[in-house]
Amino acid sequence: MKRLNFKYFQIGLVNILYSIVFVWGFSISSYSQQLKSEPLETLHHQYQQLIDQGKLAGVETLIIHQDSVVWHKAQGFTNLDQKIALQTNSVFFIQSMTKPIISVAVMQLVERGLIGLDDPIKKYIPEAGNMKVSLTPNNGVNGPQIQAVTDISVRQLLTHTSGLSHGLGNSKLDKQLFKALYDETLNYRGHTTLESRVEALLSFPLVAQPGTEWYYSAGADLLALLLQRVSNMSIPDYLDANIFKPLGMDDTGYNLNEEQSKRLMGLHSVNTEGQLVLHKLQVPTSGNTVYGGTHGLFSTAHDYAQFCQMIMHMGHWNGKQILQPETVEIITENHVGDLYNEKGAGFGLGFSVVLDLSKMARPANKGQLQWGGYFSTHFFIDPQAQLIALAMTQRMPANHQSLGALLAEYVYQAID
């Protein structure tokens, strides 16, 4: 299937080839017949209210229905200090939206028979053997511990059931782990390699026995290290060759060139007076050497939409087969039973997945996939409705409730 070139849909382009004009006209016609415009205009207005209220600096929204871009707008500012308008080709530090990409890369290794989902991770990362489990995480790293009953598996890393933590919780152990791994922007230069950060992660006890709880974790860093060791390629090279270049994700990577850096939206945060301001620390766009699986990638709404299209089309997009259909089926199944922390949803291999609409507190269809990033980036894929939606900003702490909830509410209202 031919990849949609979203640049042809930007307002103000001139000198477009007649054939592309025809495709654009077809998309508008499809939009007017199958989606209601009023809810999307209301979504735009709701985001503008958050911008005017000083809760968001700006936001870029991209909505795709039946492979046509039906909405792509940027509003607000990329930098509140300089009042630079946000553009639709902006670059964002996508944080945990890195995790689904790493998950797909790992599943490529599974397809090739190089690893197994239920393999113990110590088979590839011996450092992950002989793990201990904290009995009292509130007592911190030196609290009482017991031996892990089972080894951590690849599947458990993909589903956040390994017992590892991300350091984002409120226990003393979580806070100690966060300090050992990151600074406040999750870009800790105390670690210059992924191996160093994984070593720090594995020096802490688990917060639960493997396979017994869903606990959001930094396990994707172990998956990235696994990818590097098994493929014998650097993580950036592997992702470029096997995902980014085939899908045309030209603005996605761990480092940006000069032109891309100029399009990066600035990170904003709330100061002690409760005002949203440009954050004092900005994530470096070059010189990054920790190629993590938990986070670390820069991307654009356009690029990430290519990845989403590939998932929605069962592994095939832009004329390339990234995954086999049966692999996508495995990815999008619930692998955690009733352990996941959202009613009506489960967790697949890198994404949350909607299971029971009667229990959901948000609009969705069964089978919808979604995830987000620490700096308030969010996406969902709804194969049943042939719908993809992304909302991207750069705000810390994350504003998922306003960003993602509004996106789902009004996009689903727009569907007949």
N, C-alpha and C positions, 0 to 999 in steps of 0.2 A: 504494500500500500504506500502510495506516495505521501511523503511528509508535507504537512501544510506549512507554507511559508508565511508566518504571521506578519512579516514586515509589509506585505502587500495590503494589510488591513489597517495600517496606521493612517490616521487622519492627516490630510495635507500632502500625501504623496502624489506626485504628478508624473506624467510620461509613462503610465503603466501600459503594458502591452494589452492589446484588445482581448486576448484570451483570458488574462488575469482579471480584467474588468468584468468579463462575463462570469467568472467564478465568484467574484465579490458580489455581484448582483444576485447570483443564486443563493449565496449565504444569507443575504439580507431577506430575500423572499422566504427562505426556510425559517429564519428567525421570526419573522412577522406571523407566520402561520403556526408555529409550534411553541413559541415562548411568548409570554406576556411581557411587554416592555415596562409596565408600571412598577412591578416589584423590583426590577433591576434599577430603575431610576430612584426608587425609595432606598435601596441598598446604598447607592451612590450618595444620596442625601444623608443617610445615617452615618456613613463614614465621614462626610464633610462636617457633620455636627461634632463628632469626636475630635476632628482636627481643629475646629473653631473653639472647642472647649479646652484645648491644650492637652488632650489625652493621647493623641497620635500626631506625629509630625506630618505624615503622608502615608498613602497606601496605594499600591498597584493591584488591580483586580483583573483576572483573566478567566473567562468562562467559555467552555467549548461544549457544543451540543451536536451530536451526530457528525463529529469531525469538522465542524465549522466553528470558527471563532465568532461568537455572538456578542461578546462584550470584552473589551480590553481598554481599560482607562487607568490613568494615574492622576492623583489629586493630592494637594498639599505640597509639602516641601521635602527635599532630600537632605536639607541642612537648615535647621531653624536659625542658626546664627547668621547665616548669609542669605536666608530666604530664597534659596535656589529651588525652582519648581521641580518636582519629581516628574520624570519622564517614563514612558512605557518600556524603554529598553534598559532600565536600571538594573544594577547588580546588587545582590543581597548576600549576606553571610547567613547561610541557611541552617546552620547548627544541626539539630537532630534530624532534619530532612536528609542528612547524609546517610542515616541508618538504613532506610529502604534501598538506597543505591548499593551500599555494601552488601546488604542481604541478597540482592539480585546477583551480584558478582559471586558470592559464595555459592549460590544455587547453580551457577554455571559450572562450578567445580564439581558439584554433586552430579549434574547431568553427564559430565565427562568421566564419571567414575573415579575421580581423584580423591574424593572424600565421601564419607557417609554421614547422613543427618544424625545418626545416633552414635557416631564415633565419640569416644572421650576426647576432649580437647587436648589432654596431655599427650596424646599420640603425636600431635603436631607442635604443641607448646608444652614441653615437659615441666616448665616452671609453674604450670597450672595444676600440677599434681599435689597430693597431700594437703588439701585445703582444710582449714579449721572453720568452725561456725561459732559466731558470738552468741552467747546465751543472754546477754544483757547489753544491746547496742547503746542504751543510754549511759552505760558506764565507759564507753569509748573503746579504743583499740586495745587497751590493757585489761579489759573486763574478762570474766571467765569464758572459756571456750571449750568446745568439744570437737572431735574429729568428724569431718564430713562423711556421711554414710556411703554416698556414691560419688563417682567422679562427675564433673560438669561435662555435658554433651554439647555438640554443635547445635542441635535443635534447641536446647535450653538457652544458649546464648542468643539465638535468633528470636526467641519468644520472651525474653526477660524473666525466665524461671530458673536461672542458674544459681541464685542466692547472692550474686554480686550486687553491689549498690552503685549508684551514680554520684553519690555524695550530695544529692539534692534534697534529702529528707531533713527532719528536725532533730534526729538523735545526735548525741555527742559523737558517735562513730561516723555518721554521715558528714558532720561538719569537719571532722578531722580529715576524712577522705577527700572532701572537696578541696581543702587547703593543700593537701599533698599532690593533687592532680592539676589544679587550675588556679588562675586568678579569677576575678569577678566576671570577666568576659569569656571565660573558658579557653583562654588562649595563653596558657602559662608558659613563659619562655624558660622556666627552670628546667623543663624537659626539652631536649633538642632532638630526640628521636621517639618514635612510637614505642620502641622496646623499653625505653626509660619509663615512660608513663605506664605501660603494662606492668612493669616490675613494681612500681609504686602501688598500683591497683591490687596486685596479687599479694602484696605484703600485709594487706588488711584481711581480717576474717570475713567470711560470708555473713549475711544477715539472716539467712535461712538455709535449711538443707536443700540441695539441688532438687528441683522438680516439685517442690511443695508449695511455693508461693509465687505470685506475680509481683515482682519488685523491679521498678524501672532501674536499669543498670548501664554501666559503661562496658558491658560485655562485647559490644560491637567493636571495641578496640582490639579485643582478642581475635575477632573475626577478620579484622583488617590484617593483623599480623599473620594469621592463618593463610589468608589470601596471598600475602607476600611470600611466605615460605613454600607453599605448595606450588604456586605458579612460577616461582623463580623470577618474578618481575617486581619492579617497584610498584607500589600501589597506584601512583599517578599514571604510570605507563600502562598498567593493566586496565584501569578504568578508561583511559583514553582509547585504547585499542579495541576494547570489548563492549563498551557502552557508549561513551561520549561521542566519539567520531562516527560510529555507525548510525547513531540517532541524530547527528547534527547538533549536538550540544556544545557549541563552540565557545560559549562563555562560562563554562563550568570547570572548576578546578580548585586546587589548593592554593594557588598563587595567581595573581592577575598581572597582565601587562599594563603598560602606562595608559593606553586608551580605555581599557576596562576599568582601571582604578578610578578614572575620572567619572565613571558612571555609578560608582558604589554609593548607595545611600548611607548616610552617617548614622551611627548608633546613638539613640537618644535614651535618656533615663530620667527618673523623677528625683529632683533634688530635695534637700531637707525642708524646703518651703512648700513642697508638693507641686512644684512646677516642672513641666517637661522641658528638658534642656539637652543640648548636644553633650554626650557623655565625655568625661575627661579622658577616658581611654578609648581609642579606636583600634579595631583589629587590623594588624598589619596586612597589607595586600601583597607583599613580596617577602622573600626570605623565610617563609614558613617551611619547616622541615619535619614537623610531626604530622604524618599523613593518617589521621585518625579515622576510625569507623563510626565513632559516636557523633562526631561533628568535624568541621574543618573545611568543608567545601563552600565555595562561592558559586552562585548560579543566578539565573534570571527566571522570571515567570515563563517566558517563551521556552527556555531550555528545559525547565522542569516539566512543562506540559508535554514535551516529547517523551520523556520518561513515563509519564502517566498514560499517554496514548499507547505506549508499548504494552503496559500492563493491561489496559482495557482491551487491547486487540490480541490478547493471549500470547504475548511475547514477540509479536511481529509489528514493525513499524518502519517507515522510511525505506521500505524495500529490504529490510534486514530482519533476520530471525535472531533475536537476543536470547530468548528462552523458548523452550518447547511448550506447547499448550498444556500438556499434562503437568509440567513444572509450575506454571502459573496457577493451575488448579490447586496444587499443593500449597503454594504460597498464600493463597487467599482462603484457605480453610482455617477453622479455629483449631489451634493446637494446645490450648491451655485449659480445656474443660470450663469450669465455672470460676477459675482463679482470677480472671481479669476484673478490674475495678470499676467498670461501667456496666450498669444494668442493660441487658439486651445485646451486649457486644462481647466478642471474644478477641483473641489475638492470633494473627497468622504469623508468617515469617517476615517480619519487618513492618507490619501495618496492623492497626486495629480493624476489625471486621464486624459489620452489623449482622446479628443473628435473629433477633426477635423484635419486630417493630412494636409489638404491644408493650414492651418494657422500656422502650427508648424514650429519653427525655428531649430528643432533638429530631428534626425531620430527616428522613433517610429512606432508602430502599434496602431490602435484604441484600447482603453482599457488598454494600458500600465499604470502601477502604478509606482510611484517612490517617494523617499524622501531621505534626507541626514541629516548629523549631523554637529554641529558647529566646530568640530575638523577635518573636511574634510573626513567624511565617506559617502558613497553613494551607493544606490542600485536601481535597477529597476526590475519589474516583467512584463513580456509580455506573457499573456496567449495565445494569438493568435499564437505566434511563439514558444510557450512552452520554454521560455527563461528566465533565471534569471542571473543577473550580479551584482557583488559587487566589489567595489574598496575601500580599507580602508587604511588610514594613520592617523597621528596625527599632524595637523598643524593648527596654529592660527595666523592671521585670516584665515578663511576657503578658500580653493582653489578649490571650486566646478567647476568653469569654466574649469579649466585644467583637473581635475580628472573625473568628471561626463560627461563632453562633449566629452572628448577623449574616454571614455568607450563606450558611445552610438555610436559614429561615427564608431569605428572600429569593435565593436561587430555586428552591423547591416550590415556592409560590409561583414562580414564573413558568413552571411546567404545566401544561394542560393535562 
